[in-house]
Every structure is written in C-alpha cells, then in structure tokens.
Amino acid sequence: MSQSYYTGSFLSITIAFIPPTLILVLAELTFTCACVFHQDYVPKRWQIWLLFQLFNLVYLFALKYWTAFLGELNSVGSGLHFHLLLWLSDTDW
C-alpha cells in the first residue's frame, strides 16, 4: 500500500471523529468550570451526555440556518480581535 493511502485514510478518520470529540470536550469543560466554582458539585454522566446533545443541536441549527450570520459574526470577531491587539500594543506593561 502506498503512503498516500495511509494519509488519506487517517484524514478521513480524523474528519469523522474530531468534531464530536470537540463538542464532548466543550461539554466536559463546562462542567469542569462548574466544579471549580462549586467544589461539592459532582456532575453525573447523564448530565454531560445531555449537554453534549444540546451542543450538537446548537451546532446543527447554526450550520443549517445561520450560515449568513456566521459569516457576519466572523467579520465582527476579526474586527474586535484587531482592535484588541491594537489596544494591547498601546498599553505599557
């Protein structure tokens, strides 16, 4: 088998598994922040799963219905990031 076959198969596996993993990590990080601020809180497995499904629905609707909005949000975010960098470059550390 050629090297390109291995590269293509790993890319396909990565594309298939990375987005759900990132959404799951986001759900777990949300509960980690809750645990940091409330030390006696222990999240249950079903709560993490439910938040994971909620984030999946949010991403589904964002990608399906808000594509024009996401482009505008990207422009606004880029502009804010540029202004933040200018503001930070003017401050005296």
LINNORJO-V206258 format. One record per residue. N is the residue number from 1. RES is the residue in one letter. SS is DSSP state (H for helix, E for strand, L for the rest). Layout:
N | RES | SS
N | RES | SS
//
This chain:
1 | M | L
2 | S | L
3 | Q | H
4 | S | H
5 | Y | H
6 | Y | H
7 | T | H
8 | G | H
9 | S | H
10 | F | H
11 | L | H
12 | S | H
13 | I | H
14 | T | H
15 | I | H
16 | A | H
17 | F | H
18 | I | H
19 | P | H
20 | P | H
21 | T | H
22 | L | H
23 | I | H
24 | L | H
25 | V | H
26 | L | H
27 | A | H
28 | E | H
29 | L | H
30 | T | H
31 | F | H
32 | T | H
33 | C | H
34 | A | H
35 | C | H
36 | V | H
37 | F | H
38 | H | L
39 | Q | L
40 | D | L
41 | Y | L
42 | V | L
43 | P | L
44 | K | L
45 | R | H
46 | W | H
47 | Q | H
48 | I | H
49 | W | H
50 | L | H
51 | L | H
52 | F | H
53 | Q | H
54 | L | H
55 | F | H
56 | N | H
57 | L | H
58 | V | H
59 | Y | H
60 | L | H
61 | F | H
62 | A | H
63 | L | H
64 | K | H
65 | Y | H
66 | W | L
67 | T | H
68 | A | H
69 | F | H
70 | L | H
71 | G | H
72 | E | H
73 | L | H
74 | N | H
75 | S | H
76 | V | H
77 | G | H
78 | S | H
79 | G | H
80 | L | H
81 | H | H
82 | F | H
83 | H | H
84 | L | H
85 | L | H
86 | L | H
87 | W | H
88 | L | H
89 | S | H
90 | D | H
91 | T | L
92 | D | L
93 | W | L
//
